[in-house]
Amino acid sequence: MSESYDMPDADPDTELKAGSLWVEVDPATSPVIPLGFYGGKVVFALPEGELREEPAAKIPAMLKTDLYVSKAGRQFLIHWRDSEGRFQRDFAAQWFVNACREAGRWDDNRPKRGYGVWPSAEGPIVHAGDAVGRAPFRKDDWKPVATALRETGSGPIWLLRPPVPRPGKPATVADGETLRGHLDRWAFAPMGSGGLSEADVLMGWQGVALLGGVPSFRPHISVSGGAGTGKTTLSRLMQAAGSANAGELLDTFTEAGIKNSLTGEARGLYMDEAEPSPDGQGPVERVMEVLRRMSTGDGSSGRKGDVGGRTVATTAVGCAYLASIFPVALGDAMATRMVEVRLRPLGKAKGGADGDLSAAIDWAREASPALLARAVRLADRFKADAGMLKTALGEGGSLPRAADLIAALAAGRRLLLSDEALSLEGARDEVRLWSALIQGREETSSAQNPGQGCISRIWAMNSGQHVKDRHLTIGEMIEEEATSPGYHDKVLKTFGLIVENGHANAERPGPWLLISTNHPALVKGLAGTQYANWRGVLEHLADLGDAYAPRHLPTAKRFGLHQSRAIAVPLTPWLGKPVAVGVDPRAASPFDEPDWDARFGPASRPASHEESHD
C-alpha cells in the first residue's frame, strides 16, 4: 500500500462493493481526542488541545479538511483507505462518532482549568496557556495541554489558551527585597513599632496571589488614595509583579465580564479605578459578592443558562487587588476577607522620576516568572507557615476568619522575603510584628453579628410618629416604652413588636422585646435587605452568649389585629439604663421558663383566638 496521504474519496454507493470493512482503531492513537457526546453532538479536542463540539452529521465532511489536517492526522486516516487507495470517509466518520459516544455523555459541569496555579495531590500545577507544568519546571516537567487532556480520565478538563511566560529559575530573597524596596517609593503608614509598614501588607498579598487556587484562604486588598498619592502607578507595579499569574490591569469592568473572565482561572485579579457608586449598586458593589465567594475553599461556583437551554458553569478562585480614590464599602462578610490600605500624599522626595518608576515596573514584569516559580516551589512551606501563624493567632484570641486573613498575609510576605520555615516560637514573634494591624482592624471593624445587624435595622425603622420637628425611630419608641409601659404600646404593635417590661418579682425579670415572626409591617420594612427572614437571622444572637439568646413563645401572640407566633429577644443588653429594680443594664437577667398559660391565658380559650398567620 502506498505511503501517500493524498486519498481521493470513494463513492459512497460503492464503498461496500470495494470490500471495505469496519476498522477497529484504538482511540488513544488518534491525534483528535474523543471526549464525549450529548444530544446529536460529539465533543472532542483537536491535536493542539482546543475543545470542540460539532453535530455528528457534519463529521464526515470535516475529517480531511478540519479535524485531521496535520501530518499525523492524515497518516491516521490511512486506516480507512481501501485496496484502491480511496478514502472510505463514511466508515472513518462512523468510527469517530462511535469513539465519542463510547467516551460517555459529556458533562457540562466537569471542572475546566485554564490559566493559573491549581492544587493537586502531587503538588501545584501551573497552567501556562498551551502547557501545564510542575516545579522545578525543567523541560521534562511540562506537557502540552492535549497530553494533559488524555491523562485526566474523568478529572478536570485542561483548556487551551494562548501561551504566557512560564516560570523557570526561582527568584531569590534578594529579588523579593528589591520588590519591597520599590514599594518604599510610596508613602505607606507604619504598622506599629516593629519596622513593618502597610507596604508589607501588599508584599504579603502579592505572595498569596501568585499561588492562585493553592491557598485555602485567599485575601483581597483595597488600596485607596487621592490625587498625588501615586495610586495608579502603584497598581501598575503590583500587576507587573504578578503578571506571570494575572490578567491585565482593568480600569472598567462589569459583574458579568468579571465572572466570564475568571471562569476556569486561578490567578490574581487587578482592578484600578474601582470606585464605589453613590447608590451602592454599581459594578464594584456587585463584583464584591463574587470576590467574597472566591476567597475560600474551591472558590465561587455558579450555573447559568445559555440561549440554547444548556447550563453553563462559572467559577472564580484567587485574590483581588482593588485601587480607588474612595474606599469600597465592606459588608460584614467581606470585612473579614479584605484588608484596607491607605496611601498618603507623596512628598517631593517620594516617588522618584517617572523614568525610575517605569524601570521599576519593567523590572517587576521581567521578574514575575521567577517570583511565580519561587512561590510554587515553596507552596508547601507557605501552608506550614500559615498553619503555625494561625496557631499563634489563636493563642492570642483572634477569631478564626481574622486569623485566616492575617496568617495568609504574613505567610505570603515570608514566601517572598525569607528562605526559612517558621517554628511556633517564630510564628509568635511574627504575630507580634503584625499586632498593630490586628488591633487596628479590631478597632475599626464594621463586622456585626447578623442578629445584631437585624436588631439595628429594626431599631432604625421610621415609626411615622411626629415629635416636634422629626419622626421617632422604632428604637426610640422601644426605649421609651421600656421605661414608661403603655406609652407606645399600640403603635409598636402595628409594627409587630411588644415590649414586655418585667421586674424583679415578675414571672421572669428584665425587659423583653416580643417580635412577630410573620407581620406585614416587618415584611415591608425589611424587604430588600439580608434581614428579610428576620426570624432566622435573629437566631444568630445566641452566638453572642446566653444573655443575648432569643426564646420562642409556645403560643401565638396578638399584635393589635394581627396574630402570629413570636420570638422574645432580651432587651437589657441593648438599653442604656435599667428599667426595673435589680436589673443590671450591662447583662441580661437570668431566664426562668415562665408559666406561659398563666401569662397569656389558658390553652383552652376559643379556637378563633388560636388562629395564626404562620
Secondary structure as the mmCIF struct_conf table of DSSP 4:
data_model
#
loop_
_struct_conf.conf_type_id
_struct_conf.id
_struct_conf.beg_label_comp_id
_struct_conf.beg_label_asym_id
_struct_conf.beg_label_seq_id
_struct_conf.end_label_comp_id
_struct_conf.end_label_asym_id
_struct_conf.end_label_seq_id
HELX_LH_PP_P HELX_LH_PP_P1 PRO A 8 PRO A 8
STRN STRN1 ASP A 9 ASP A 9
HELX_LH_PP_P HELX_LH_PP_P2 ALA A 10 ASP A 11
HELX_RH_3T_P HELX_RH_3T_P1 PRO A 12 THR A 14
TURN_TY1_P TURN_TY1_P1 GLU A 15 GLY A 19
HELX_RH_3T_P HELX_RH_3T_P2 PRO A 27 THR A 29
BEND BEND1 PRO A 31 VAL A 32
STRN STRN2 ILE A 33 TYR A 38
TURN_TY1_P TURN_TY1_P2 GLY A 39 GLY A 40
STRN STRN3 LYS A 41 ALA A 45
TURN_TY1_P TURN_TY1_P3 PRO A 47 GLU A 48
BEND BEND2 GLY A 49 GLY A 49
STRN STRN4 LEU A 51 PRO A 55
HELX_RH_3T_P HELX_RH_3T_P3 ALA A 56 LYS A 58
HELX_RH_AL_P HELX_RH_AL_P1 ILE A 59 MET A 62
HELX_RH_PI_P HELX_RH_PI_P1 LEU A 63 LEU A 67
TURN_TY1_P TURN_TY1_P4 TYR A 68 TYR A 68
BEND BEND3 SER A 70 SER A 70
HELX_RH_AL_P HELX_RH_AL_P2 LYS A 71 PHE A 76
HELX_RH_3T_P HELX_RH_3T_P4 LEU A 77 TRP A 80
STRN STRN5 ARG A 81 ARG A 81
TURN_TY1_P TURN_TY1_P5 SER A 83 GLU A 84
BEND BEND4 GLY A 85 GLY A 85
STRN STRN6 PHE A 87 PHE A 87
HELX_RH_AL_P HELX_RH_AL_P3 ARG A 89 GLU A 102
TURN_TY1_P TURN_TY1_P6 ALA A 103 ALA A 103
STRN STRN7 ARG A 105 ARG A 105
TURN_TY1_P TURN_TY1_P7 ASP A 108 ASN A 109
BEND BEND5 ARG A 110 ARG A 110
STRN STRN8 LYS A 112 ARG A 113
BEND BEND6 TYR A 115 TYR A 115
STRN STRN9 GLY A 116 TRP A 118
TURN_TY1_P TURN_TY1_P8 ALA A 121 GLU A 122
BEND BEND7 GLY A 123 GLY A 123
STRN STRN10 ILE A 125 HIS A 127
BEND BEND8 GLY A 129 ASP A 130
STRN STRN11 ALA A 131 GLY A 133
TURN_TY1_P TURN_TY1_P9 ALA A 135 PRO A 136
HELX_RH_3T_P HELX_RH_3T_P5 LYS A 139 ASP A 141
STRN STRN12 TRP A 142 PRO A 144
HELX_RH_AL_P HELX_RH_AL_P4 VAL A 145 GLU A 151
TURN_TY1_P TURN_TY1_P10 GLY A 153 SER A 154
BEND BEND9 GLY A 155 GLY A 155
HELX_LH_PP_P HELX_LH_PP_P3 PRO A 156 PRO A 156
STRN STRN13 ILE A 157 TRP A 158
HELX_LH_PP_P HELX_LH_PP_P4 LEU A 159 LEU A 160
HELX_LH_PP_P HELX_LH_PP_P5 PRO A 165 PRO A 167
BEND BEND10 LYS A 169 LYS A 169
HELX_LH_PP_P HELX_LH_PP_P6 PRO A 170 THR A 172
HELX_RH_AL_P HELX_RH_AL_P5 VAL A 173 LEU A 183
TURN_TY1_P TURN_TY1_P11 ASP A 184 ARG A 185
BEND BEND11 TRP A 186 TRP A 186
STRN STRN14 ALA A 187 PHE A 188
HELX_LH_PP_P HELX_LH_PP_P7 ALA A 189 ALA A 189
STRN STRN15 PRO A 190 PRO A 190
TURN_TY1_P TURN_TY1_P12 GLY A 192 SER A 193
BEND BEND12 GLY A 194 GLY A 195
STRN STRN16 SER A 197 SER A 197
HELX_RH_AL_P HELX_RH_AL_P6 GLU A 198 LEU A 210
TURN_TY1_P TURN_TY1_P13 LEU A 211 GLY A 213
BEND BEND13 PRO A 215 SER A 216
STRN STRN17 PHE A 217 PHE A 217
STRN STRN18 HIS A 220 SER A 224
TURN_TY1_P TURN_TY1_P14 ALA A 227 GLY A 228
BEND BEND14 THR A 229 THR A 229
HELX_RH_AL_P HELX_RH_AL_P7 LYS A 231 ALA A 241
TURN_TY1_P TURN_TY1_P15 GLY A 242 GLY A 242
HELX_RH_3T_P HELX_RH_3T_P6 SER A 243 ASN A 245
STRN STRN19 ALA A 246 ALA A 246
HELX_LH_PP_P HELX_LH_PP_P8 GLU A 248 LEU A 249
STRN STRN20 LEU A 250 LEU A 250
BEND BEND15 ASP A 251 THR A 252
HELX_RH_AL_P HELX_RH_AL_P8 GLU A 255 LEU A 262
TURN_TY1_P TURN_TY1_P16 THR A 263 GLY A 264
STRN STRN21 ALA A 266 ALA A 266
BEND BEND16 ARG A 267 ARG A 267
STRN STRN22 GLY A 268 GLY A 268
STRN STRN23 LEU A 269 MET A 271
BEND BEND17 ASP A 272 GLU A 273
HELX_LH_PP_P HELX_LH_PP_P9 GLU A 275 SER A 277
TURN_TY1_P TURN_TY1_P17 PRO A 278 ASP A 279
BEND BEND18 GLY A 280 GLY A 280
BEND BEND19 GLY A 282 GLY A 282
HELX_RH_AL_P HELX_RH_AL_P9 PRO A 283 ARG A 293
TURN_TY1_P TURN_TY1_P18 MET A 294 SER A 295
STRN STRN24 THR A 296 THR A 296
TURN_TY1_P TURN_TY1_P19 GLY A 297 ASP A 298
STRN STRN25 SER A 300 GLY A 305
TURN_TY1_P TURN_TY1_P20 VAL A 307 GLY A 308
BEND BEND20 GLY A 309 GLY A 309
STRN STRN26 THR A 311 ALA A 316
STRN STRN27 VAL A 317 VAL A 317
BEND BEND21 GLY A 318 GLY A 318
STRN STRN28 ALA A 320 SER A 324
BEND BEND22 ILE A 325 PHE A 326
HELX_LH_PP_P HELX_LH_PP_P10 PRO A 327 ALA A 329
TURN_TY1_P TURN_TY1_P21 ASP A 332 ALA A 333
HELX_RH_3T_P HELX_RH_3T_P7 MET A 334 THR A 336
TURN_TY1_P TURN_TY1_P22 ARG A 337 ARG A 337
STRN STRN29 MET A 338 ARG A 344
HELX_LH_PP_P HELX_LH_PP_P11 PRO A 345 LEU A 346
TURN_TY1_P TURN_TY1_P23 LYS A 348 ALA A 349
BEND BEND23 LYS A 350 GLY A 351
HELX_RH_AL_P HELX_RH_AL_P10 ASP A 354 ARG A 377
TURN_TY1_P TURN_TY1_P24 LEU A 378 LEU A 378
HELX_RH_AL_P HELX_RH_AL_P11 ALA A 379 GLU A 395
TURN_TY1_P TURN_TY1_P25 GLY A 396 GLY A 397
HELX_RH_AL_P HELX_RH_AL_P12 PRO A 400 LEU A 417
BEND BEND24 GLU A 420 GLU A 420
HELX_LH_PP_P HELX_LH_PP_P12 ALA A 421 SER A 423
HELX_RH_AL_P HELX_RH_AL_P13 LEU A 424 LEU A 433
TURN_TY1_P TURN_TY1_P26 TRP A 434 TRP A 434
HELX_RH_AL_P HELX_RH_AL_P14 SER A 435 THR A 444
HELX_RH_AL_P HELX_RH_AL_P15 PRO A 450 ALA A 460
BEND BEND25 MET A 461 MET A 461
STRN STRN30 ASN A 462 VAL A 467
TURN_TY1_P TURN_TY1_P27 LYS A 468 ASP A 469
STRN STRN31 ARG A 470 THR A 473
HELX_RH_AL_P HELX_RH_AL_P16 ILE A 474 THR A 483
BEND BEND26 SER A 484 SER A 484
TURN_TY1_P TURN_TY1_P28 PRO A 485 GLY A 486
BEND BEND27 TYR A 487 HIS A 488
HELX_RH_AL_P HELX_RH_AL_P17 ASP A 489 THR A 494
TURN_TY1_P TURN_TY1_P29 PHE A 495 GLY A 496
STRN STRN32 LEU A 497 ASN A 501
TURN_TY1_P TURN_TY1_P30 ALA A 504 ASN A 505
BEND BEND28 ALA A 506 ARG A 508
BEND BEND29 GLY A 510 GLY A 510
STRN STRN33 PRO A 511 SER A 516
BEND BEND30 THR A 517 ASN A 518
HELX_RH_AL_P HELX_RH_AL_P18 PRO A 520 LEU A 526
TURN_TY1_P TURN_TY1_P31 ALA A 527 GLY A 528
BEND BEND31 THR A 529 THR A 529
TURN_TY1_P TURN_TY1_P32 GLN A 530 TYR A 531
BEND BEND32 ALA A 532 ASN A 533
HELX_RH_AL_P HELX_RH_AL_P19 TRP A 534 LEU A 538
HELX_RH_3T_P HELX_RH_3T_P8 GLU A 539 LEU A 544
TURN_TY1_P TURN_TY1_P33 ASP A 546 TYR A 548
STRN STRN34 ARG A 551 HIS A 552
BEND BEND33 PRO A 554 THR A 555
STRN STRN35 LYS A 557 PHE A 559
TURN_TY1_P TURN_TY1_P34 GLY A 560 LEU A 561
STRN STRN36 HIS A 562 SER A 564
STRN STRN37 ALA A 566 PRO A 570
HELX_RH_3T_P HELX_RH_3T_P9 THR A 572 TRP A 574
BEND BEND34 GLY A 576 LYS A 577
BEND BEND35 ALA A 580 ALA A 580
TURN_TY1_P TURN_TY1_P35 VAL A 581 GLY A 582
TURN_TY1_P TURN_TY1_P36 PRO A 585 ARG A 586
BEND BEND36 ALA A 587 ALA A 587
HELX_LH_PP_P HELX_LH_PP_P13 ALA A 588 PHE A 591
HELX_RH_AL_P HELX_RH_AL_P20 TRP A 596 PHE A 600
TURN_TY1_P TURN_TY1_P37 ALA A 603 SER A 604
BEND BEND37 ARG A 605 ARG A 605
HELX_RH_3T_P HELX_RH_3T_P10 ALA A 607 GLU A 610
#
